[in-house]
Amino acid sequence: MDSSEPIDLFTGWPNPALLPTDALSDAFATVMADPAIRTPALMYGPDEGYGPLREHIAQWLTSFYKPVDPVTADRICITGGASQNVACILSVFSDPSYTRNVWLVAPHYHLVDRIFDDGGFAGRLRAIPQSVDGIDLEYLRREMTAAEEGAGRNSKPYKPERPWGKLYKHIIYATPTFSNPSSLTMTQSDREALVRLAREYDALIIADDVYDFLQWPADPSKPLEPSPGALLPRLVDIDRYLDGGPKDDWGNVLSNGSFSKLIGPGIRTGWAEGTEKLAYGISQAGCQRSGGAPSQFSSSMVDQLVSSNFLQKHIDTVLRPAYASRHRRLLSAIRTHLFPFGVTLPFAEPTNTSKDQDPGAYAVAGGFFVWAALPSPLKASDLAPVAQRDHLVRFADGDLFGVQRDPAADKNDFGSFVRLCFAWEEEGKLEEGVRRLGRAIQQVTGDLNAK
């Protein structure tokens, strides 16, 4: 390839060539040709979202996650995507004068911080440390207890009491499966313990379940079977059944889903799943109540893909094979071109064999990212400008994925890590990008040694 052509391992978007554009064109034509579909699709729509899509998402999720009881449409609210939905969740289920903190499993999706800041929680975002050995639940319990002790006894919410909403004392944010940026998957024992903690401390867990469908065997010699089903139960399903089910009609987990990684980010359509009361509460957020569902027309087209089973076939025959191949190509390049310089993949397998680990969580790979550690004393902030300027390759500095202004800095330092995305660039560019990164590491390391 042209050595003067930049390579982007930073952007966490799906490659446009993998998007189902022809199917979307057909779906648009179907919707516009049928007045029975077209007319409601072009209207405001019900608060909870396009009815047929709610029904078909419920059936699709039931088929993939296989919960004890089927997912029903009344547990589903259609949203404008995962990010927009976080803002809606905060508007209905939190209050900056009553909700103590927002706890984020870290390293975490960095762009969510501003949504929490806008919700009134600037300066109250706290990291929950996660490593290859799991979440530091003891730390979370200790810090939540301290937050309770420090909360004013007479803290009164700004928001009025509303029958469709509940104010939680804490918000917990996580991407349980194939997390961005670390690609870690939360073990079942940690999932159950986190749900129990949420119940004990009156916390609402927002689980971004956006990568679950993009999975493949970590061992490249194993076949890529169609529709393998979920790797582990979702937090929302654990909350549904653990210890007899939720403590009240609200529950403590919302699953935040999106079609951005499967159909295309511009479709701006997603869904939330929780108890009936949680799902209805989201539908009553002011921005949805004023005009109805945020993605009514897009939902009508997405429904054509979900109801026909096209989307699942596209995932199985296009997306999973393509991303599996890209992921393996990137890992091979890292081992060849970066390992000699001391780069490691510390989250690739568990190290604490005394902990109850789920080996299945490491037999399956997925998502969009690889999280790599740089050799000491090299920092990503030193490497990034050199890599982009002199070697024309971009990557994400690990410091981006720390929690803003968390006072526990020792729990929140990721400056020696880099995130590499294999979803955006063409597969043929991945190895060259890693090769360039190796040259940048060699250059910066040489400069450091010369000082």
N, C-alpha and C positions, 0 to 999 in steps of 0.2 A: 504494500500500500504506500501512498504518498507520505513521505516522512514529514512533510510540512502540514499535514492535515491533523487538526486537534482531535484528541480522543477524550470523551467525557465519561468517566466512571463515577461522577458525582450525581447526576440527575437520576432521581428515583421514579421515573415514569416508564410505562410500558412502551416497547418499541411499536411505532405506528404500523409496521408491516404485519404485526400479529393481531391487529384489531379486526373484528368481523364487519368490515365496511359493507360488503355485498349484502350480508344478512340484514344490516341496518337499513340499507336502501330498500330491500324487499319489505321490511317491517313498516317503513314509512309509507310505501305505496299501499300496503294493506290497510293501514289505519286511515289514510286519506280517501281510499276508495269506498269505504263503508260508513255511511252516515251514522249507523248505530254505534260505531266506535269513534268516529271522527268528532262528532258533536260533543259528547261528554269529555273527550280528550282535550278539546279546545276551551272548555269552560274552567271555572275555578277548581272544581272538584271538592270532595269531602275532606274534612280536616285530617282524617286518619290516612288519606291517600287513596289512590286508584284501586277500587275494590278487587277487580280480577287479578291484579298483580299481588295484592296481599294474599289472596287465596293460593296463587301459584308459588309464591315464595315460601309459604308455609309448607306446601307439599314438597318442594325442592329441598328445603332444610331438613324436613323429616327423613327424606331419602338419604341424605348425606350424613347427618349426625346420628340418626337412629336412636332418638331418645325413647324412654320407656313408653311415653304417650306421644301421639302425634303433635306437632306444632300446629296451632290453630291460627286462623286469620286475626282473631281478636287479640293475639299476643304481638301482632305486627303493626307498626306504623311506618308508612313510607316517608322518607326524608330526602333532603337535597344533597345527600352524600354524608360521609362520616364526619367531616370537619364541621359542616353546618349543623349537624345534629348535636355535636358536643355543646355548641352554643345554646341550642334549644334545651338540652338537658339541664344546663346550669341555670337557665332562666326559670325553669319550673321547679327544680329539685335542690337548689342551693340558695343561700343568702349570705352575702359577705359579712354581715354582722352576727350571724348565728353559726354558719358552717366554719369549723375551726381551720382546716387546712385542706389543700389538695395534695395528695400523695401520688407520686409518679414512679413506676418501676423503671429504674435507670440502669444503663443508658436508655433514652426514650426518644420517641418521635418529636423532634425539636420544634416544629412549627405549631404544635398544639399549645405551647406556652402562652402565646399572645391571646388565644381564646380564653384561657383561664385568667389572664391579666384583665381582659375586657370584662370578664364576669365579676371583677372586684377582688381578685385574689393575688394581685401583684405583691410580691414579698412574702407570700405564704404558700409557695410551691416547695414541696419537700421531696427529696429523692428516697426511694426504697431500693437499697442496693440489691443487684442481681448478678450472679456469676454463673459459671458452668455448673456449680453445685446447688443452685437454686436461689430463691428469694430469702433475704435476711429477715425472716418473720419475727424473730426475737427483737431485732432493732425496731421494726415497725411497731410492735406492741409497746415497747418502752417509750417510743416517741409519741405515739397516740395517747398513751396514758399521761405523759407530760403535757400534751396539748389540752387534754381535758382538765387537768389540774390548774392550768394557766388561764382557762377560759373564764370570763366573768360570769358569775352566777345569774346576773340579771340581764345578760345579753338578749336583747329583743330583736327579732327580725325586722328588717325594713319592709318586707313584703307582707301584704295582708294574707290572712288564712284563706285558702282556696280549696274547694272540695276535690279538684282534679290534681292537686299537687301536694307533695310532702317535702319538707325541708330536712335534709340529712345533716348530721353533725360533721361528717367527713366525706370527701370525694376521693376515690382511688382510681387512677387511670393506668391501664396496662394493655399491651398487645400480647396476649398469652401464647400465641402460636406463630413461630417464625418472625420474631419481633424485629422491628426497624429501630435501631440499626444492627443489633447484635445477632439476629437470626435465631436467638435462643427460644426454646419452647418450654413453657412452665410445666413441671411435672404434675401428675394428678394429685400427689400428696400435698404439694404446695397450693394447688387450686382449691382443694378442700379446706386446707388451713386458712387460706385467704378469705374464703366465703364465711367461715366461722368467725374470723376476726371482724369482718364487715358487719355481721349480725351483732356481735358483742358491742361494737363501738358505734352502731347506727351509721354505717358508711354505705354509700352507693358506689359500686364498682362499675366503671365504664370500661368495657372490654372491647377494644378494637379488633374485631374478628375479620380482618380484611384480606389476610393471606391464606386462610385455612384451606381453600380449594386448590392452591398451588403447591402441591407436594409430590415428591418422587423418592425412590430408594436412594439412600446415601451411597450405597454400594453400586457402582455403575454396571456390575456384572448381573445384577438382578433385573428382571423384566419390569417394565413400566405398565402395570395392570390398569385397565380402565376403571374409573369410578371406585377407588378403593375405600371410600368412606373416610370419616374424620379420624385423625390421629388419636385424639383424646377428647373426652367430653368437654364441651364448652363450660365456662363458669356459669352461664345462665342456666344450663341444664343441671349442673351440680346444685345450684341454688334451688332449683325446682324440686329436688328429691332428697338432698342431704339431710340426715337427721329428722326425717319426717316432713321436710319442705320448709318454705319461708316462715318467719315468725309472724308475719302479718300479710295482708292482701297486697302490699306493695312489693315485697321482696327486696333484695340488696344487690341485684346485678342487672345491667342492661347490656345486651349484645349489640354492638354498633357495626353494621354491615355496609358494604359498598360494592357497586359494580365498576368502580373506577379501574381496578386492576384486571377486570375480566372482559369488559366491553369497551371502556375508554373513559378517562377522567372527565371529558367534556360532556358526558351524558348527564352528570350531576344528579344522580339518582342512587339512593341507598335505602336502608331499612333499619329500624330498631326493633329488637325483640326483648320482651320482659313479661312480667305479669300483665294481666289485662289492665290493671290500674296504671302501671308505669307506661304502657303503650298509649293508653288514652291520654295520660297526662302530657306526653310529648305533643300529641295532636292538638292540645289546647294552649301551647305556647303562643304568645301574641302574634308572632310572625306567621304562624300557620292558621290561627283562628281568623286572621284578617286576610282572607282570600283563599283559604283552603290549602291543599297539598302543595308543596313548593316545586314539584316536578311532575305535574299532571300529564302534560303532553309527552315528555320523555318516558314516563312510566308506561304509557300506552304502547310505545314501541318496544321497550324492554320486555313488556309482558308477552309480546309475540315471540321473543327469543326464549323466554323461560318456559312458557306453556307448551311450546312445541318440542321441548327437550333439546333444541338446537344449542343453547348455551352450555349445557353439560357436555354435549358432544364436542363442542369447540374447545372446552377446557381440556378434555381428555385427548383429543386428536391433534390440537394445535398448541395450546399454551403450555401444558405440562411437559410434553416432549421438547418443545423449544427451550423452555427455561431450564429443564434438567440438563440439556446439552450445554447451554451457556454456563450454568453453574459449574459443571464438571470441567469445562474448558478453562474457566477462571481459576478454579482450585489447582488444576494442573500447572497453569502458568505461574501461580504464586509459589508452588513448590519448586518449580524449575528456576525462576528468576529472582525470587525474593528470599527464599529460605537461606541461600548462601550468604545473605547479608544480615542474617539474624532475625528476620521477620518470622513470627509464629502465628498460629491459628488457635488461640487459647480456649476458645469456646467450642471446639470441635468435638470434645468428648468429656464426660464427667471425670473429675479427679478425686472426689471424696467418696470412696467406695463404702464408707460407713453409713452414708445417708441413703434413705429409701429412694433410689433412682429408678426411673422408668426407662429401661433400655430401648424401648420403642421410640422414645423421643430423640434418640441419637441414631437410630437406624433409618430415619426418614429425614430428608432435607426439604427445604421449600423457601418461599418468599422471593425477595428481590436482591438480597444483600449478603456480603461476606464481611466479617468484622475481623481485622487483623491487628496484631500488636507489633509496634516498631521496637527495635533493639534500643536499650538504654545507652546514652542519654538523649537519643533522637526524639524530637517532638514533631507532631504533625504540623503545628503552626510554623515551624522552620522549614519543613519539607514542602508544604503546599505551594508557596510562591515560586520556589525554584522549579518544582515539577511542572507548573503551568507555564512559567516564563521560558525556561530553557529546554523543556522536553515535551511541551504541548500536551500534557495529560492532567486532567482534573480528578480529584477525589474529595471525599468529605472528611474534614478534620474532626477527630473524635470529640473535641471540646464542644462542638455544636450540640451534642446529644446529652450534655449535662443539664441539670435543672437550674434555671436562673436563680441566682441570689440565695441558694440554699446555704444556710450557715454551717452545715456539716460538710465542709469542703473536702474532707478526707474520704467521704463516701461518694464523691461526685466529680472525680478527676479522671477524665478520659483523654487527656492530651497526648498520650503515647499510643493511641489507637487511630486507625483509619477505617472508614467504611467505603467499600467498593461495590458499586451496583453493576449487575450483569444483565439487567432487563432493558436498558435504554439503547446502548450501542449495538451495531450489528455484531454478530458472534465473531466474525473474522477479525474484528478490531480488538477483541478482549486481550489476546495474548500480547499483541504489540503494545497495548496500553500498560500492561503489567511490566513488560520489558523496559519501557520508558521509565516507569516508576522505579525500577531497580537501578537504572542509571542515575536517577535523581537522588536516590538514597546513597549511592556510592559517592556522588558529588558532595552532598551535604555532610556525610560522615567524614570525608576527607578534609573538608573545611573545618569541621569541629576538631579533628585530630591535630590540625595544623596550628590551632590556637594555643 
